[in-house]
Amino acid sequence: MTDKNARIELRVTQSEKKKIARLAESCGLSQSEYIRQRTLGYAPRTVLPDVFFDFYQTLCRLCDEVADKVTPDTERKLLEVVDEIQQRLLLPEKSTTTQIHKEMMTWQPQASGPSKDG
């Protein structure tokens, strides 16, 4: 098990904190894990409803059942669909270095300094 004892503190506005909390919850992650994944280039996925997982398991079982009853081409297409579902909907997406660079170049930091409130 990885020993996570290094700490990073981050200050955000109240609205940013609420948004981070909503996004983390929608992905089924703690705020710390959500921020960790985002900073490491991953785009966590929203947690899908249980019915989706039931459908996915049924599709996988169907592929197993028909494996020797369909043409190799049909079996290949079925497996491609299962793989595509897994890649697009189940596994977290990792940004490429080009995407990360583009995000960094277009990011606009908020002006720092004393607030207008005093």
DOMAR-272720 format. One record per residue (C-alpha): residue number from 0; residue in one letter; x, y, z. Coordinates in steps of 0.1 Angstrom, whole numbers. Layout:
! residues N
{atom NUM; a; {X; Y; Z}}
...
***
This chain:
! residues 118
{atom 0; m; {0; 0; 0}}
{atom 1; t; {13; 35; -9}}
{atom 2; d; {21; 57; 21}}
{atom 3; k; {3; 90; 13}}
{atom 4; n; {17; 114; 39}}
{atom 5; a; {28; 143; 18}}
{atom 6; r; {3; 172; 19}}
{atom 7; i; {-6; 200; -5}}
{atom 8; e; {-28; 228; 6}}
{atom 9; l; {-50; 246; -19}}
{atom 10; r; {-71; 277; -15}}
{atom 11; v; {-102; 281; -36}}
{atom 12; t; {-133; 303; -36}}
{atom 13; q; {-164; 290; -20}}
{atom 14; s; {-181; 284; -54}}
{atom 15; e; {-150; 265; -67}}
{atom 16; k; {-151; 243; -35}}
{atom 17; k; {-188; 235; -41}}
{atom 18; k; {-181; 227; -78}}
{atom 19; i; {-152; 204; -69}}
{atom 20; a; {-173; 187; -43}}
{atom 21; r; {-202; 182; -69}}
{atom 22; l; {-178; 169; -95}}
{atom 23; a; {-160; 145; -71}}
{atom 24; e; {-193; 132; -58}}
{atom 25; s; {-206; 126; -93}}
{atom 26; c; {-175; 105; -100}}
{atom 27; g; {-178; 86; -67}}
{atom 28; l; {-145; 100; -55}}
{atom 29; s; {-133; 120; -25}}
{atom 30; q; {-124; 155; -32}}
{atom 31; s; {-87; 147; -26}}
{atom 32; e; {-88; 117; -51}}
{atom 33; y; {-107; 138; -76}}
{atom 34; i; {-81; 166; -75}}
{atom 35; r; {-52; 141; -75}}
{atom 36; q; {-66; 124; -107}}
{atom 37; r; {-72; 157; -124}}
{atom 38; t; {-37; 170; -117}}
{atom 39; l; {-21; 138; -129}}
{atom 40; g; {-39; 142; -162}}
{atom 41; y; {-68; 119; -157}}
{atom 42; a; {-104; 129; -164}}
{atom 43; p; {-125; 108; -139}}
{atom 44; r; {-158; 96; -153}}
{atom 45; t; {-192; 101; -138}}
{atom 46; v; {-204; 71; -119}}
{atom 47; l; {-229; 53; -142}}
{atom 48; p; {-262; 39; -129}}
{atom 49; d; {-263; 2; -118}}
{atom 50; v; {-285; -6; -148}}
{atom 51; f; {-256; 3; -171}}
{atom 52; f; {-234; -23; -154}}
{atom 53; d; {-261; -49; -156}}
{atom 54; f; {-264; -42; -193}}
{atom 55; y; {-226; -43; -198}}
{atom 56; q; {-224; -77; -179}}
{atom 57; t; {-253; -91; -200}}
{atom 58; l; {-235; -80; -232}}
{atom 59; c; {-203; -97; -220}}
{atom 60; r; {-221; -129; -212}}
{atom 61; l; {-238; -128; -246}}
{atom 62; c; {-204; -125; -263}}
{atom 63; d; {-193; -156; -244}}
{atom 64; e; {-224; -176; -253}}
{atom 65; v; {-223; -168; -290}}
{atom 66; a; {-186; -171; -295}}
{atom 67; d; {-187; -204; -313}}
{atom 68; k; {-220; -197; -330}}
{atom 69; v; {-212; -167; -351}}
{atom 70; t; {-186; -159; -377}}
{atom 71; p; {-152; -148; -366}}
{atom 72; d; {-159; -113; -381}}
{atom 73; t; {-192; -110; -361}}
{atom 74; e; {-174; -121; -329}}
{atom 75; r; {-146; -96; -335}}
{atom 76; k; {-172; -68; -340}}
{atom 77; l; {-190; -78; -307}}
{atom 78; l; {-157; -78; -288}}
{atom 79; e; {-149; -44; -303}}
{atom 80; v; {-182; -30; -290}}
{atom 81; v; {-174; -44; -255}}
{atom 82; d; {-139; -29; -257}}
{atom 83; e; {-152; 5; -268}}
{atom 84; i; {-178; 6; -240}}
{atom 85; q; {-150; -2; -215}}
{atom 86; q; {-127; 24; -229}}
{atom 87; r; {-152; 52; -234}}
{atom 88; l; {-174; 47; -203}}
{atom 89; l; {-156; 27; -177}}
{atom 90; l; {-119; 35; -176}}
{atom 91; p; {-107; 69; -166}}
{atom 92; e; {-94; 89; -196}}
{atom 93; k; {-58; 103; -195}}
{atom 94; s; {-51; 135; -213}}
{atom 95; t; {-22; 135; -237}}
{atom 96; t; {7; 158; -231}}
{atom 97; t; {-5; 180; -260}}
{atom 98; q; {-40; 183; -244}}
{atom 99; i; {-24; 192; -210}}
{atom 100; h; {-1; 218; -227}}
{atom 101; k; {-31; 233; -245}}
{atom 102; e; {-51; 235; -212}}
{atom 103; m; {-21; 252; -195}}
{atom 104; m; {-17; 277; -223}}
{atom 105; t; {-54; 287; -224}}
{atom 106; w; {-58; 288; -186}}
{atom 107; q; {-63; 323; -173}}
{atom 108; p; {-53; 328; -136}}
{atom 109; q; {-75; 350; -115}}
{atom 110; a; {-60; 384; -106}}
{atom 111; s; {-41; 382; -73}}
{atom 112; g; {-38; 409; -47}}
{atom 113; p; {-62; 425; -23}}
{atom 114; s; {-98; 419; -29}}
{atom 115; k; {-122; 447; -36}}
{atom 116; d; {-140; 439; -4}}
{atom 117; g; {-111; 452; 16}}
***
